[in-house]
Every structure is written in structure tokens, then in C-alpha cells.
Amino acid sequence: MAKRSLMSKGLSASRPMTGEMGHERALVAFDFDGTLTVKDSFNAFLKWRAGPRRWTRGVLRLTPALLTYVFDRNRGKLKAAAVREFMKGATVAEIEADARAFAQAFAPSLLRPDAVAVWRAWRAKGARIAIVTASPEITVAPFARGLGADVLIGTRLMCSEDGRILGGLDGANCRAKEKVVRLREVFGPDVHLTAAYGDTSGDTEMLAIADEKGYRIFRGKPIT
């Protein structure tokens, strides 16, 4: 069966924002999980979509993959295993609809208010804003649209020609150096960021190409 990339559609603070706009529009990148959100959104989505019983059974079946991760620390392999367990066979339309419902229900309890405030401050200055995340593009896309992101760069999933999730990743997991690789694909080999925000070692390379490096500066928690 032929395969193709699963791409998102319609998407080409605890301290004040300090960057200044020059003659060209600023380009600002935000990590998503743990930076714009208070926790990992992909695991939360999978758990919500599966329901308690299926989630428990699925996690038990993932035990070999979890044990392997302890030794190889390969997040991409673990993520692919989770996609196979909880998403394989679902249609793209089903996952997109579920992602929209999840974002509508949980954005208020997931998004950090201080991070959103900095996002809006950059937006008010006319910056181009990208979300660059290790989570799948398809699950983050509704959040990106709601925030008004100019670009969403995330882990890409594989799907069949008839629009079903195959259970693998299309390319590398979008973290660490892969974030810069993907930014260069979109913005060119000389891409430089006016500011970047992240919270883990998986954001180090992206922060390195930014003038303003916001590492773990967002601490806000939603009021629910």
C-alpha cells in the first residue's frame, strides 16, 4: 500500500518580551509541550481518546517499548509504538475531528497564561510565529489555529493513500537538531530566530539559533 506524509491543513510571560523589531518581521519559535502547555499534550490526547480501559490495556501492551526506551532513550521509537497502539487504522478525518474536540475541551486547562501573553505580545508587534514541536502536527494543529500560528512544524505521521493512520512516523521525531532541520526546510538554510522558547534539552539546538533564548521562563498555570 502506498504511503504519504500526514500534514496539517491550513497552516503554511513570566518575564516581558524584550526583542525589538527591525526592518524585517521578527521570526519567533515556541516549543509546545511544557512551554505553551503545562504538560505533554500528546499523551493527554491519547488517554482522552482511548478512555480509561483501553488506555490501561494499551499502556500494558507498550511495556516492551517502554523498557526498550529505558536503555536506548529513543523517543521516536517509543512515539511510533504509541501511535501504532492507539491510532493505527483510524482515519485522518477521525483523528482531526478528535483533535479539534480535544483542543476545544482542554485548551483552557493546558495553555500557560504567561506563555500565551508573550505569544500575543509578539503578535502585536507583527512577528511571524511558529510552533515547533515533537508532538504530531495533526494533534497540535487545532491549538495552533486557535493561537493564530503562522507555521506549525511537528512530528509527521504516515498514512495510507485512502487516509488511514499506518502507525509510523514520517521522518525523524521533531526534537533536538531535527527542529532546526525542519525550520531550515521552511525558512531557508540561513534561518535565524528573533526569539525562541523551550523547556527541555530537545529545544537546545533551536534556542541556539535565536537572539532571545527563553528557557523554562514560563511558570504560569491555568485557572480552572
Salt bridges, closest charged atoms under 4 A:
GLU20 OE1 - LYS125 NZ 3.34
ASP31 OD1 - LYS179 NZ 2.99
ASP72 OD2 - LYS77 NZ 3.08
GLU85 OE2 - ARG61 NH2 2.76
GLU96 OE1 - LYS9 NZ 3.98
ASP98 OD2 - ARG49 NE 2.68
GLU137 OE2 - ARG182 NH2 2.99
ASP150 OD2 - ARG123 NH1 3.18
GLU185 OE1 - ARG156 NH1 3.99
GLU185 OE1 - ARG182 NE 3.55
ASP203 OD1 - LYS179 NZ 2.62
ASP211 OD1 - HIS192 NE2 2.67
